[in-house]
């Protein structure tokens, strides 16, 4: 069953084109990730689907209800967690939960089973003001408030931004459980490592989807030669790597640099590259042939657009 | 649902360390301070007396002027030019010049002239001071006339004004009802104007907008708290008016309350409308300030609407404050009943209907 369908949605803010024709579908019980850098258009998609803003053109429907004409129906069945913490900081955990339950014409008791697992983390702090919670706790409370009316679709806009690694892990485990309840979940994130946890992902850049597929297929379709390189002088190494003829994208990746080669390069000679680099004065050179990650795919697809932006 | 919305608003209000204090102390301080400042009775006017006559009569006149308490002798210069100088330096506000032939003319013909000049940089002060002085001098003239010719009955008409509804022409009595209106306008106008826009700034409005809550319910949840705050504010103001200034409404206190209920909603609506259109609290604050200034200055609070130019009177016609000031002054001083104030009540109800509809319509859950 299709839960969310989006057809060629466009949206501009004055002269900035935030979305330039985006299409995708999400099924019930599917965890769909929208992966992209800041400013790629992720939040705009969420705001259109939660009926907060109108698209300029294109059609979108949530559970069969049109986002423009049947927005009243949509508001009853979606849960939304905005990118910025938007609960009342001066109300306590319990009061926030009760308040949002009431706005959806329900009560905390009625749907307690829905949030029980998550709320168990929060219970010790239930009379603490929301503003005084830690980042991870705020995020769990926001998720509780978004779930309290038993939504059919959950929109989570960068839920793990600014949250510690342990809480992030907990959070994704919770999403897995919710998915099993048949809820369609749309989640956006700038963290590529979280992409692998989604059923399907869309890589977004500059208001356009670069590719929509399962994380495995995206990696499988990479079909390029990719190596990781390190040496004693990492800074000049990146510059020198970019002088290699067939290197299409070079970027730092953790403690090493990754190099993606142009199409047609099948199996490059690693020792030749090592020689080239040592000629240029590099020591302790380590070169490895690696398997691509989602981040590598993203870097290839967006074509180093935002890397070049920063280099200038 | 409304109950929870209100519960939430009040919790937020009470948890704010500043708001409850503001609501209690602002009306208290305003009522204790403003009536004294907003008085039109002029006292301690500095007078420069140029006495060219140096006679007994001129001495008597000088003493009489000073003994009234309205005037304070600033200087006794020996020429008009010197007196004018002291006005230039701000030492004197009014000049009284008595000519050298003052006593002579007065005893011979019974007629003499003096000159009064007032500094009109502060128009109110100048005109009031000179009219006081005129009445003191004419009083003095009558008493001289009587003593000179006790046999001849004065055929002059003596005018004694009687200020109905405010016999002592006490400006405090006149200003207090209007000040209560001003207080309500400021508190019940500013607080709502900052409310919705602050939810916009914090981001909570985003979470509210995705819920199925209706616009009407949302606005009602915002309006009613200010209604209750307004009732607290006027109750404090009424109490101060009674216990400090001994001023109780001549009419029915219940009708004062009843009409205040409507008025509070009208100003809170204006605040909410501004809040809906604003995107930052700073913007809302300045726009509200602008409107409140216009509302107060064009309401007849300080200057009568009737003496404004035609275009200004037209603007005042759309000023809810004007109607409520008329209502408050009428009930407080004249003891008017609701049936006497029907046009003003209809006007307020009209404003209420228009502004509430506008407030609901201007709240947008989607952009």
Interface residues (C-beta under 8 A of the other chain):
Chain A: X50 X51 X52 X53 X54 X71 X72 X75 X76 X78 X80 X82 X84 X85 X86 X87 X88 X89 X90 X91 X95 X98 X99 X100 X102 X103 X104 X105 X145
Chain B: X1 X4 X8 X11 X12 X15 X16 X202 X203 X204 X205 X206 X207 X208 X209 X210 X211 X212 X213 X365 X366 X367
